[in-house]
Amino acid sequence: MRNTSNLREAMLLEAVLEIARDECLHGEWDEIEPLLAEAWEELRGDDTVPWAGVADRVRASCGTKGRLH
């Protein structure tokens, strides 16, 4: 069952990273982050890390692309 959870988490993370990169072009992190966190928490499985476990990585992905405001 853990393999399914790992796959779910990887797919969810990739989707959130892509959305974050796009949204960071148009808004401030403080505006975007609560929406991303809410979506993550609604979509993650019980065996998937909470938002706090991925938030820094998501924010960094915006910053490394020079997109974070």
C-alpha atoms as one frame of an Amber mdcrd trajectory, in Angstrom:
protein
   0.000   0.000   0.000   2.916   2.368   0.652   3.913   2.279  -3.038   0.481
   3.618  -3.959   0.890   6.349  -1.369   4.353   7.244  -2.721   2.984   7.469
  -6.241   0.043   9.596  -5.093   2.374  11.914  -3.223   4.775  12.233  -6.158
   1.974  12.990  -8.602   0.364  15.487  -6.246   3.682  17.199  -5.591   4.435
  17.495  -9.295   1.005  19.006  -9.956   1.340  21.485  -7.083   4.851  22.457
  -8.202   3.602  23.153 -11.709   0.663  25.208 -10.469   2.877  27.109  -8.038
   5.403  27.990 -10.737   2.646  29.389 -12.901   0.898  31.248 -10.087   4.150
  32.765  -8.825   4.310  34.685 -12.096   1.148  36.546 -11.163   0.985  36.815
  -7.409   2.727  37.028  -4.109   3.679  33.871  -2.187   1.630  35.038   0.794
  -1.472  35.070  -1.422  -0.740  31.807  -3.221   0.508  29.640  -0.351  -2.777
  29.328   1.585  -4.581  28.158  -1.555  -1.880  25.627  -2.373  -1.885  24.396
   1.223  -5.642  23.952   1.211  -5.569  22.037  -2.066  -2.718  19.828  -0.836
  -4.525  18.968   2.377  -7.754  18.156   0.544  -6.054  15.933  -2.032  -3.382
  14.143  -0.038  -3.913  10.677   1.351  -3.626   9.675   4.992  -0.123   8.327
   4.325   1.034  11.466   2.503   3.028  14.174   4.235   1.130  17.264   5.360
   1.625  20.617   3.650   4.312  21.623   6.145   6.450  18.795   4.761   6.437
  20.145   1.201   5.804  23.895   1.542   9.493  24.869   1.522  10.142  22.778
  -1.582   7.190  24.343  -3.387   8.286  27.854  -2.441  11.843  27.099  -3.514
  10.642  25.940  -6.909   9.119  29.371  -7.458  12.258  31.114  -6.281  14.692
  29.064  -8.377  12.790  29.967 -11.509  13.118  33.654 -10.639   9.399  33.928
 -10.325   8.790  34.453  -6.643   7.616  37.956  -5.827
